[in-house]
Amino acid sequence: MPDVQVVIPVLPTTDLARAHTYYCDVLGFLEPWGFGEPPQYGGVRADLEQMPAIHFTVDPARGAGEVFVIIDEVDAYFEKVKAAGAQVVFEIGDRPYGMRDFMVADPDGNRLSFGTPTGAPT
């Protein structure tokens, strides 16, 4: 296998505009974009200097997806997204697998965990 440069998750959605709104207004992603008329594929960026962080495909027949995102300052981010109305699945906490993390769900039921390493699993 060649060196991996980046992995971009593709999450299913039934409404790309709603996904864009949630990911930008609640989770703080940037630059929503879409392809097609009406758009059937799109994404958002984590910041303007990165490649797109998450892509979406409009597909009502698919189940939900799950993504784990490693970030800095997880406590501050948790407070920000919770205050913005994120649907919290798991509150922030230290986990035995060596992460401090939390999980939210988007309007399509996709689950996103955000965390930072705390050390070796216990």
C-alpha positions as CSV (number, residue, x, y, z in Angstrom):
1,M,0.0,0.0,0.0
2,P,1.3,3.5,-0.8
3,D,1.7,6.1,1.9
4,V,-1.7,7.4,3.0
5,Q,-1.9,11.2,2.8
6,V,-5.4,11.7,4.3
7,V,-8.6,9.8,5.0
8,I,-11.9,11.5,4.3
9,P,-15.1,10.0,5.7
10,V,-18.2,10.0,3.6
11,L,-21.3,10.1,5.7
12,P,-24.8,9.5,4.4
13,T,-27.5,12.2,4.6
14,T,-31.0,12.7,3.4
15,D,-30.6,16.5,3.2
16,L,-27.3,18.0,2.1
17,A,-28.4,21.6,3.0
18,R,-29.4,20.5,6.5
19,A,-26.1,18.6,6.9
20,H,-24.2,21.7,5.9
21,T,-26.1,23.9,8.3
22,Y,-25.5,21.5,11.2
23,Y,-21.8,20.9,10.6
24,C,-21.1,24.6,10.1
25,D,-23.5,26.3,12.6
26,V,-23.3,23.7,15.4
27,L,-19.9,21.9,14.9
28,G,-18.0,24.9,13.5
29,F,-16.9,23.4,10.2
30,L,-16.3,25.8,7.2
31,E,-16.9,26.2,3.5
32,P,-19.8,23.9,2.6
33,W,-19.9,22.8,-1.0
34,G,-21.9,20.4,-3.2
35,F,-22.0,18.8,-6.6
36,G,-25.0,18.2,-8.9
37,E,-28.4,19.7,-9.4
38,P,-29.8,19.2,-6.9
39,P,-26.5,18.5,-5.0
40,Q,-26.1,14.9,-4.3
41,Y,-22.5,15.0,-2.9
42,G,-20.7,17.6,-0.9
43,G,-18.6,18.3,2.1
44,V,-17.2,20.7,4.7
45,R,-13.7,21.8,5.8
46,A,-12.2,21.8,9.3
47,D,-10.2,24.9,8.4
48,L,-9.4,26.7,5.2
49,E,-5.8,25.3,4.9
50,Q,-6.9,21.6,5.0
51,M,-8.4,19.4,2.5
52,P,-12.1,18.8,3.1
53,A,-12.6,17.1,6.4
54,I,-15.9,15.3,5.9
55,H,-17.9,14.5,2.7
56,F,-21.6,13.7,2.4
57,T,-23.6,11.6,0.0
58,V,-27.3,12.0,-0.4
59,D,-28.6,8.5,0.0
60,P,-31.8,7.9,2.1
61,A,-31.3,4.1,1.8
62,R,-28.0,3.9,3.7
63,G,-27.6,3.6,7.4
64,A,-25.7,6.0,9.6
65,G,-21.9,6.3,9.8
66,E,-19.5,7.0,12.6
67,V,-16.3,9.1,12.6
68,F,-13.6,9.7,15.3
69,V,-11.8,13.0,15.0
70,I,-8.6,13.8,17.0
71,I,-8.5,17.4,18.1
72,D,-6.7,19.8,20.5
73,E,-8.6,21.5,23.3
74,V,-11.4,18.9,23.4
75,D,-12.9,20.4,26.6
76,A,-13.4,23.9,25.1
77,Y,-14.7,22.4,21.9
78,F,-17.2,20.2,23.8
79,E,-18.6,23.3,25.6
80,K,-18.8,25.2,22.4
81,V,-20.7,22.6,20.4
82,K,-23.0,21.7,23.4
83,A,-23.9,25.4,23.8
84,A,-24.6,25.5,20.0
85,G,-27.2,22.8,20.3
86,A,-25.3,19.6,19.4
87,Q,-27.1,16.4,20.2
88,V,-24.7,14.9,22.8
89,V,-24.6,11.1,22.8
90,F,-21.8,10.7,25.4
91,E,-20.6,13.6,27.6
92,I,-16.9,14.4,27.7
93,G,-14.8,12.2,29.9
94,D,-11.5,10.2,30.3
95,R,-11.8,6.8,28.7
96,P,-9.9,3.6,29.5
97,Y,-8.8,3.4,25.9
98,G,-6.5,6.4,26.4
99,M,-8.7,9.2,25.1
100,R,-10.6,12.1,26.6
101,D,-13.5,12.4,24.3
102,F,-17.2,12.9,23.7
103,M,-19.8,11.9,21.0
104,V,-22.5,13.8,19.2
105,A,-25.0,12.8,16.6
106,D,-26.0,14.7,13.5
107,P,-29.6,15.0,12.2
108,D,-29.2,11.9,10.1
109,G,-28.0,9.8,13.0
110,N,-24.3,9.8,12.1
111,R,-22.2,9.8,15.2
112,L,-19.0,11.9,15.6
113,S,-16.5,11.4,18.4
114,F,-14.0,14.2,19.1
115,G,-11.1,13.5,21.4
116,T,-7.5,13.9,22.5
117,P,-5.1,11.2,23.6
118,T,-4.5,11.0,27.4
119,G,-1.9,8.3,27.4
120,A,-1.8,4.5,27.1
121,P,-5.0,2.5,27.5
122,T,-5.6,1.3,31.1
